[in-house]
Amino acid sequence: MHSHALRQFGPNIWIVEQPSNFLGVPFGLRMTIVRLSNQQLLIHSMIPSNEQTNTAIDALGEVRYLISPNLEHTRFIQAWQQRYPDSELYGPTDQCLTKHALAGHSRNLLPFQHTNIQCIAVNGMPRLQEFVFFHEESQTLILTDLAFNLGGSMSLWSKSFLRLNGAYNRFTPTRILKSLIKDRTAFNDSIQAISKWNFKQIIIAHGTPVTRDARHTFEKAFAWAL
């Protein structure tokens, strides 16, 4: 996984990847950049950046929205706010760093209205409070920790850790994530709403993005919630 290089994932959507380990397991990090119809940029799930990354991002447009998509992906917010002081930060209601919350009762929970990006709250997991996005132009579903897709060459410990979590070498929610579900009905309703979007590829924060058979892959991984 190459660090800091922007890679186009579809029309008006880019990703930046960076190696990262947790408990010795190479989870990696991935940030998503969406250019909205007014040429402003939305940055999803911020990761550490450097001058090369920022210069490449600045060439795409004005950074307007910083999105902290759940309560876990918060570590790098401050640096991004300092770099882009005119941007607006959005995140879960319990996110202490947020200026604004991703909240509401309509299908599109974004506090700002853009027809080419939509948002759904994954309810029933108060510990995580993840928000999922759909970029219509590229038909891309943008997840954070709702599912992982880790595999390939790694240490025996890493493989064992992922297998214990039911998450080695496949796109799936982990056992840890399932343990966070406190309201199964609310969670299932959210997954069913997500499955109605017409996506053909999936970006995740940890692991390999899904670029083929994305709907089938998602529905297979969450069959127990559909």
C-alpha positions as CSV (number, residue, x, y, z in Angstrom):
1,M,0.0,0.0,0.0
2,H,1.6,3.2,-1.2
3,S,1.5,6.2,1.2
4,H,0.1,9.6,0.4
5,A,-0.4,9.2,-3.3
6,L,-3.9,10.3,-4.6
7,R,-5.5,7.6,-6.8
8,Q,-8.6,8.3,-8.8
9,F,-11.3,5.7,-8.0
10,G,-14.0,7.1,-10.4
11,P,-15.4,10.3,-11.7
12,N,-14.8,13.0,-9.1
13,I,-13.7,10.6,-6.4
14,W,-10.1,9.8,-5.2
15,I,-8.6,7.8,-2.4
16,V,-5.3,8.1,-0.4
17,E,-3.9,5.1,1.3
18,Q,-1.3,4.7,4.1
19,P,0.2,1.7,5.9
20,S,-0.9,1.4,9.5
21,N,-0.7,-1.4,12.2
22,F,-2.8,-2.0,15.2
23,L,-1.8,-4.8,17.6
24,G,0.7,-5.9,15.0
25,V,-2.0,-6.4,12.4
26,P,-1.6,-4.4,9.1
27,F,-5.0,-2.8,8.9
28,G,-3.9,0.2,6.7
29,L,-5.8,3.5,6.4
30,R,-7.7,4.9,3.6
31,M,-9.1,8.4,3.1
32,T,-11.7,9.4,0.4
33,I,-11.9,12.7,-1.4
34,V,-15.1,13.6,-3.3
35,R,-15.4,16.6,-5.6
36,L,-19.0,17.9,-5.4
37,S,-20.9,19.5,-8.2
38,N,-19.9,23.0,-7.1
39,Q,-16.2,21.9,-7.3
40,Q,-15.8,22.0,-3.5
41,L,-14.2,19.0,-1.8
42,L,-15.4,16.6,0.9
43,I,-12.7,14.7,2.8
44,H,-13.9,11.5,4.4
45,S,-12.0,9.8,7.2
46,M,-8.9,11.9,7.4
47,I,-5.5,10.2,7.7
48,P,-2.1,11.8,8.3
49,S,-1.1,14.0,5.4
50,N,2.0,15.7,4.1
51,E,2.8,18.5,1.8
52,Q,2.7,16.3,-1.3
53,T,-0.8,15.1,-0.4
54,N,-2.1,18.5,0.4
55,T,-0.8,20.0,-2.8
56,A,-2.5,17.3,-4.8
57,I,-5.7,17.8,-2.9
58,D,-5.6,21.6,-3.4
59,A,-5.2,21.1,-7.1
60,L,-8.6,19.4,-7.1
61,G,-10.6,22.2,-5.6
62,E,-11.5,23.9,-2.3
63,V,-11.6,21.7,0.8
64,R,-15.0,22.6,2.2
65,Y,-16.2,19.6,4.3
66,L,-14.2,17.3,6.7
67,I,-16.1,14.2,7.6
68,S,-15.4,12.1,10.7
69,P,-17.6,9.1,9.8
70,N,-17.7,7.4,13.2
71,L,-16.4,7.8,16.8
72,E,-13.2,5.8,16.1
73,H,-11.8,7.8,13.1
74,T,-11.0,11.0,14.9
75,R,-7.2,11.1,15.5
76,F,-6.1,13.4,12.7
77,I,-9.0,15.9,12.7
78,Q,-7.1,18.7,14.4
79,A,-4.3,18.8,11.9
80,W,-6.7,18.9,9.0
81,Q,-8.7,21.8,10.6
82,Q,-5.4,23.7,11.1
83,R,-4.5,23.2,7.4
84,Y,-8.0,24.1,6.2
85,P,-9.4,26.6,8.8
86,D,-12.3,27.6,6.6
87,S,-13.6,24.0,6.2
88,E,-16.6,22.6,8.2
89,L,-16.3,19.5,10.3
90,Y,-19.1,17.0,10.5
91,G,-19.3,13.9,12.7
92,P,-21.4,11.8,15.1
93,T,-23.3,13.6,17.8
94,D,-21.1,12.3,20.6
95,Q,-17.9,13.4,18.8
96,C,-16.5,16.0,21.1
97,L,-14.5,17.7,18.4
98,T,-17.4,18.4,16.1
99,K,-18.6,21.8,15.2
100,H,-21.7,20.3,13.6
101,A,-23.3,16.9,13.9
102,L,-24.4,14.4,11.2
103,A,-28.0,14.2,12.3
104,G,-31.5,14.4,11.2
105,H,-34.5,12.4,10.2
106,S,-34.5,12.5,6.4
107,R,-33.1,9.8,4.2
108,N,-30.2,12.1,3.4
109,L,-28.6,13.1,6.7
110,L,-26.1,15.5,5.4
111,P,-26.6,19.0,6.9
112,F,-25.6,20.4,3.5
113,Q,-27.5,19.4,0.4
114,H,-25.8,17.9,-2.6
115,T,-27.6,15.7,-5.0
116,N,-24.6,13.6,-5.9
117,I,-23.8,12.4,-2.3
118,Q,-26.1,10.8,0.2
119,C,-25.6,9.7,3.8
120,I,-27.3,7.1,6.1
121,A,-26.7,6.5,9.8
122,V,-25.9,3.0,10.9
123,N,-28.2,2.9,13.9
124,G,-28.1,0.4,16.8
125,M,-24.3,0.8,17.5
126,P,-24.0,3.7,20.0
127,R,-20.3,2.9,20.7
128,L,-19.4,3.4,17.0
129,Q,-22.1,5.7,15.4
130,E,-21.0,5.1,11.9
131,F,-22.3,7.1,8.9
132,V,-22.2,5.5,5.5
133,F,-22.0,7.5,2.2
134,F,-23.1,6.9,-1.4
135,H,-21.4,8.9,-4.2
136,E,-23.9,8.6,-7.0
137,E,-21.8,9.8,-9.9
138,S,-19.2,7.0,-9.4
139,Q,-21.8,4.5,-7.9
140,T,-19.5,4.1,-4.9
141,L,-20.5,3.1,-1.4
142,I,-18.2,4.6,1.2
143,L,-17.8,2.6,4.4
144,T,-15.4,3.0,7.3
145,D,-15.4,0.3,9.9
146,L,-18.7,-1.4,9.0
147,A,-16.7,-4.0,7.0
148,F,-13.1,-5.0,6.5
149,N,-11.4,-6.7,3.5
150,L,-8.0,-7.8,4.7
151,G,-6.0,-10.7,3.4
152,G,-2.9,-11.6,1.4
153,S,0.7,-11.9,2.8
154,M,0.9,-11.2,6.5
155,S,2.3,-12.7,9.7
156,L,0.8,-15.8,11.3
157,W,-0.3,-13.7,14.2
158,S,-2.2,-11.3,11.9
159,K,-3.9,-14.1,10.1
160,S,-4.9,-15.7,13.4
161,F,-6.2,-12.4,14.8
162,L,-8.3,-11.9,11.7
163,R,-9.6,-15.5,11.5
164,L,-10.6,-15.2,15.2
165,N,-12.6,-12.2,14.1
166,G,-14.1,-14.0,11.1
167,A,-12.5,-11.5,8.9
168,Y,-9.5,-13.0,7.1
169,N,-9.4,-12.9,3.3
170,R,-13.0,-11.7,2.7
171,F,-15.2,-8.7,2.8
172,T,-17.1,-8.8,6.0
173,P,-18.1,-7.1,9.3
174,T,-15.8,-8.3,12.1
175,R,-17.0,-10.2,15.2
176,I,-15.9,-7.1,17.2
177,L,-18.2,-4.9,15.1
178,K,-21.1,-7.4,15.6
179,S,-20.5,-7.2,19.3
180,L,-21.2,-3.5,19.2
181,I,-24.7,-3.9,17.9
182,K,-27.1,-3.1,20.8
183,D,-30.3,-2.7,18.8
184,R,-30.5,-5.4,16.1
185,T,-33.7,-4.1,14.6
186,A,-32.3,-0.6,14.2
187,F,-29.1,-2.0,12.7
188,N,-30.9,-4.2,10.3
189,D,-33.1,-1.3,9.1
190,S,-29.9,0.7,8.3
191,I,-28.3,-2.1,6.4
192,Q,-31.5,-2.6,4.4
193,A,-31.6,1.1,3.5
194,I,-27.9,1.0,2.4
195,S,-28.6,-2.1,0.2
196,K,-31.2,0.0,-1.8
197,W,-28.5,2.3,-3.2
198,N,-27.3,1.5,-6.7
199,F,-23.6,1.0,-6.0
200,K,-21.1,-0.9,-8.1
201,Q,-18.0,-0.5,-6.0
202,I,-17.2,-0.1,-2.3
203,I,-14.5,1.9,-0.5
204,I,-13.6,0.8,3.0
205,A,-11.1,2.3,5.5
206,H,-9.3,-1.0,6.1
207,G,-8.4,-3.5,3.4
208,T,-9.0,-3.8,-0.4
209,P,-11.8,-1.9,-2.0
210,V,-14.5,-3.9,-3.8
211,T,-14.6,-3.1,-7.5
212,R,-16.5,-6.1,-8.9
213,D,-19.9,-7.6,-7.9
214,A,-20.1,-5.0,-5.1
215,R,-23.8,-5.4,-4.4
216,H,-23.6,-9.2,-4.3
217,T,-20.5,-8.9,-2.0
218,F,-22.3,-6.6,0.3
219,E,-25.5,-8.6,0.5
220,K,-23.6,-11.8,1.1
221,A,-21.6,-10.2,4.0
222,F,-24.7,-8.8,5.6
223,A,-27.2,-11.5,4.6
224,W,-28.0,-12.0,8.3
225,A,-29.2,-8.4,8.5
226,L,-31.2,-8.3,5.3
